[in-house]
């Protein structure tokens, strides 16, 4: 995600058909089947969901746990989705609250809403689910949408439906990973699954989404049926004023939805050009469609599988860099996943550096890679100096929870600026041949999977680079920039 203009654009301004290789996998995914309707008069989403869990862990599991991200928007939430700095631009009509109410959960013996901040749905199963086994749950719920320019909410021009449903927690050797929300970065970590969503909206609305939709109309309403395979989550942007334009990039449809853009052709061109560059440089795009959607969002942009959200509040000169950055996330997050809550640098730093590589290969956009890196280093050094003067020391470690960062300033300098510098120094250290071989191997091995830092390092080691010590010095905070 482009978290803020000053941070996320800092390196530049501061100062379903799957590829053949993917189809070869015979693994069966968990599946979300969601039927939902948006009720604008009530600012609510009513929904039913059937979730089929496929146990791809090595353990027998007697419960399933789901993140309830909408509860971060409720009144009294301990971990708010928006920081104090951005509350005025996010809550355009004053204080507003939302949340999710679980009405029923069938298929288990008991369920409860729990977690540190009412952020977890825990469901006890009648019997353990063994490796390769399955369990099916049925749920009904209502989501109340706050009036907020954010991932989930009724914005000034668009209705953003992201992270609106119970989504299975990621699982590790330590068990279910339960993460609270955070206004720093993207507090999400989820495995790929298959989706079959039927979303009903009033006739006046258009639903912008990444997956291909089948549309039906009846009784003054539209129903969009969107099916997607091997995606980490699903999101939809609703609007009554959308225009759209599309182009073909190597057989993939790239579409742009907007409601207020004086230069939509330029925005679409940036999406198409960067999409083509990343496909040629890192590996073939993992899906068959990509959408860029202008929406109400208090930050710069946000990535979802097959879709990027671009803030309508961006100023002239800011749109193209955000589009290029968010498009890079289609490779680093959407396809190759990582734990964004604990290792944000893995996708944000790499997406930021990928953007610099694109601009270096496309001088017609007028962004100089060397100058961008110099500005990133200057910003990072200023941050380090300020923190050291205030506290006598500065924690520059990179693999830590989002909630450990003091705010956007620290998070942006560590995840974006230092992350970008890490990958540039790595490329200079091991040479372009090994660097790009390592990235292509990383993309090939971990598409549709969740990668850990050691997985990334191993890809560069296989490319012939002595990368372990290099990464450790950056990630642990030992190196001096």
N, C-alpha and C positions, 0 to 999 in steps of 0.2 A: 504494500500500500504506500502511496505517496502521503505520508502522515501530515506534513504541513508544508506550506509553500516555502518557508524559510529554511526548513530542514531538508525536505524531500527533493526540492529543486536546487538545493544548495550547491551541489557539485556542478551545476550548470549556470546558476544565476547568483548564487551567494558569493558572496564574497562578501445419432449416431453411427458412421462408418469409421472404423479404426484402421490405422496402417496395418499392413500385412504382418509385420513383426509383432504388433500388439495382439492381433487376432490369433496368433499361434498359441497363446496361453489358453489352457482349458480350465483354469481355475474359476470357480463359481463365486460370485460376489454376494455380499449382503444386499438387500433391496428395500428401498423406500417406495411405498405406493401411497400417494397423498392426494386427497380430494379436498379442495379448499375453495372458499368463496370470500371475496372482499366486499364488505358492506360499508360504503363510504359515509352514509348517514351516521353510523355508529363508530366509525374509525376502528372497525374490528375485522378480524379474519377468523372465520369458523373453519374447522378442519377435522378430518378423520385421516388416520394414518395406519397402514398395516406395514409392519417392519419384520422382514425375514432375516434373521441373523445366521450367518454361516461362520462357524468357529474356525478361523484360520490360525489360532494360537496353538501352543503346545500343551495347553492346560484344560482341564475340565472346569467349566464355569457354572456357578449356581446362581448368578445374578447378572443382570445387564444394567449398565449405567449410561445415562444420556445427559448431555449438556442442555441446559435450559437458558440459552442466551437472552431471550426476551425479558427475563426477570431482572436483568441489569438496568432496565428502563423504569422499573417500578419505583414508587416513592419509598424512600428509606433504604435503598440499595447501598451496601457498603462500598462496592466497587462500581463507580459510575462509568458509563461509556464515554462521557465527554469530560475533559478537564475544565477547570475553572476558566482558563484562558480562552477556550473556544465555546463556552456555554452561550455567550450572547449571540454568536453567529449561528449556532446550532439550534437553540430554542428561540426561534424567530417570533413566537407569539407569547413569550414568557414561559414560566415553569409548566411542564407538561409531563405526564407519566403514562406508562404502559405496563405490559407484563403478559405472562402466559398463565392461563388457568387450565390445569389438567382436569378434564371432566370424568374420564374413565380410562382404565388400562386393563385389558383382558389378555389372558394367556399366561399369566403368572399366578402365584399364590398371594402376593401382596405387593403394594407399591407405595412409595412415599416421595415427596419433594423434600430434599435435604441439601446437604452441602454447606460450605462456609457462608454462602450468601444466597441461599435458596436457589442455587444454580444447578442442582443435580436432581434428576429423576432416577430413583433406584427401584428396580423391579426384581423381586425374588422369583425364581423359576421353580416349577413343580419338581423338576429333576435336573440334574446336571447336563449341560451340553458338552459333549466330548469333542476332541479335535475332529474336524470335518463334519461334525453334526450340525443340526439346524434347530432353531426355535423361532416361533412366530408370535408376535404381539400385535394387538389391535388397540389403538388409542383414539380418543377424541379430545379436542382442546380448542380453546379460544384465545386469540392473541389480541390484546388491546394495543393500539398503536399510538404512541406519543406524537405530538406535533413537533417534529425535530428533523433537521437536515442531517440525517445520519444513515447508517446501514439499514436500520429497521425503523420505519416511521413514516408519518405523513408529512412530506416536505411542502415547500411553497408551491411547487409545480409538479412534483412527482411523488408517487408512493413507492417507497423502497422496501422490498420484502427480501431481506437476506437474514440468514440465521434465525428463521422464524419458527422452526419446528424442533422437536427433540432430536438431537443428533448424537449418535453413539460416541461415547468417549473413546479416545485412542487407548490401546492396551499395550503395556510393556511388561518386562520381566517382574517389575514391582507391582503389577496389577493395573487397575483402571487409572488413567491419568485424569484427575478432576481439576479443571482450571477455572478460576474466577475470571470475570471480565477485567479488562484493563484499558484505560484511555491511552496508554502507550502501545503503539503498534497494533498487531492483529492477534488477539488472544485465542487462536484456533489451532487445532491439531486433529485431523480426521483422516481416516483411511478411505480409499476409493470404494464406491458402491454403485449400484445401478438405481436409477430413478424413473418412476412413472408418475407424473404429476398432472392432475386435472385442476386447472385454476379458472374459476368463474368470476367475471367482472361485469359491471354495467356496460352496455353497448358503447358508451362514449369513450371507453378506455381502450388503449392499445397496450399490450404486454410485450415489453422488450426482454429478450432472454437470449442465452447462448445456444441452447439446443433448438433443433428444428421443431416447430409447433404445428399441430393440426388444429384448425380452427372450426368451430361450429357455433351457430347463432340460433337463439330461440327465446321468445318472450322478453325481448329487450335486454338480453344478456348474451355475452360471449363466453365460450369455454375454450380454453387453450389446453391441448393435451401435449405435454412435452416429455419425451422419453430420452434419457441419456445413460450411457454406460461408462463405467470406470471414471467417475467424477467424485471429487472430495465433498462437494456440497452443491446446492442449487440456489439460485437467486433470481429475482424478477423485479423489473422496474416498470411501474404502471404510470401512464400519462395520458392526458386528453389532448395534448397539443403536439404530439410527435410528428416529425418528418423523418424519412429514412432514405438512405442511398446505399448501394452495395457495389462491390467489385469482386472480380475473381483473381485469386492469387494462387497460381499453380494448381488449380482445381479445387481450392478451398474458398468458400464464400466468406467475404469480410464485409460486414454491414455496420453502418453508423446511424444511430438514432439521435436526434437532437430536437430541441424546441427553441433554442436561442443561440444561434451561431452564425455570424456573418460570413464565415469562410468554411462551410462544411466540406468542400472539396479538399481543402488543405488538411483538415483533420482526418478525413478518410485516407488521403494519400500517406500521411504519416503512419497511420495504422497499417496500411498495406505494405509500405516500404520496409518498415521495421519487422513486420510479420515475415516478409520474404527473406530478409537478412538473417533473422534468427533461424528460420527453417534451413537455410543453406549452411549456416555456421555451426549450429548445435545439433541438428537432427530434424527429421520430418515432424511436422506438427502432429500431435497425438489425436486430434479430433477432426471433424469435417466441417466445422463452422466456427466463426469468431465474430462477436458483436462488441462494438464500443458504444456506450450509452451515456449521454449527457444526463445528469441527474442532480437533484439537490443534495449537496454533501458539504459539510463544513471543512473538510480537508481537501486535498488535491485529487485523489483518486483511490480506487480500491479494486482489487482483482478477484475474480471468481472463475471457475472453470468455463471456458469458452466465452467469457464476457468480462469486460472491464468497465467500471463505473468511472466517469469523468465529471468532476465538479463543474456546475454551471457558474460558479463564482470565480473561476480562473480568469486572470487578466490576459490581455493581449501578450503574446510571447510565452505564456506559460502552458498553453494547451498542448502543443506538440511534444515538449519534453515529458509531460505527464503521460500522454498516450504511448510514447515510446517506452517509458519505464513500465507502465502497466502491461503492455504487450509482452515485454520480457518475462513477466510473471506467468505467462501461459506455459513457459518452459520451466521456470523456477518457482514453483508452488503448485500450479494447477496440474502439471504432469508429474514432475519430480517433487514429491512432498517432503516436508520436514516439520519438525516441532517448532512452529512459529512462536510459541509461548516462551520456550527456553533457548532457542537458537535462531533468533530473528535474523542475525547476520547472514545465515546461509542462503536465504532467498532475497532479502532486501539488499544486502551488499552485492550479491551476484547480479541482481536485476539492475542495480545502479551502474555497475561496471559494464554490463551488457549494453546498456544505453550509451555509455561512452564509446564503446566499440562501434556501435551502429553509426553514431555521429561522425566518428573518425573515418568510416567507410563511405559516408555520404556528406561530403563537405558542402553540398548545396544548401544544407540546413543551417550553416553558419555557426555551428557549435564546435569549438576546438577542444579536443580531448585533453591535450597537455594543459591548457589553461583551466579546464574543468577540474582536473586532478590537483592542480596547484591550489585552486580555491578550496577544494575539499581538505587538503592538508592544512591550509591556513586556518580554516574554520575549526578543524580538530585541535590544532595546537593552541588556538585561542581558548577553546573549551578546557583543555588540559591545564593551561596556565591559570585560568580563573578558578577552577575547582581546587587546584593545588594551593593557591593563595588563600582561599577561604577555609579549607579543611586541613591543609598541611600534607595531604596525600590525595591521589585520584585513583579510583577503581576503574581501570580500563579493560577489565575482563569482558569477554563478549558472550559467552554461553551462560546466561543467567536469566531467571524469570523476568517477564515484563514488569511485574510488580516490584522488582528490586530497583528499577530505574526511578530516579527522583522526579522525572517529568520528560516532556518532549525534547527538551534541550539535550539532556544526557542521552536519551534513547537514540535520537537522530544522529548524534555524533558517533556513537558506538556502532549502531546497526548499519547506517547509511555511509557516513564518511569513512570511518575506520574500515568498514566492510569493503567499500570500494577500493580503498588504498591497499588492503590485504591482497585482493585479486590482481591489482596492477603490479604490485611488488612481486607476487608469485610469478606472473607472466614474465617479468623482466629477469627473474632469478633462474627460471628453468627453461626459458626460451619459448617462443610462440608455438613451435611444433609440438612440444610436450604438453604445453598448457591447453591447446585446443584439442589435442588427442585425449587428455584427461577429462575435459568437459564433455566431449562427445561420448566417452565411455560412461561417464556419470549419468548423462541423459538416457543412454541406451539401457543401462542396468536398472535404473531406479524410476523409470516412467511407470506410473500407477502404484508406486510404492512410497514408503516413508523412509527417507535417508537420515542417518545420523552423521555427525561430524566425521567419525572414523570411516564411514562409508565413502564420503567425499575424498578424504585424504587417500584412501586406498586406490581410488581411480587415478589420481595423479602419480602415485607410486608405481602402479602398473604401466603408466606411460613412460616410466624411466626416470622419474623425478624423485629427489630426496626431499619429500614434502612434509614428513611428520614433524620434524623439529621446527620447520618454518611456521606451520599452522599453530603449533603449540605456543610459540613466542607471541603471536598475535592474540590468539584466543585467550590465553592465560593472562595476558596483560604485561608480559615481560619486556616486549620490544619497545623501543623509543622511536617515535615518529617525529 
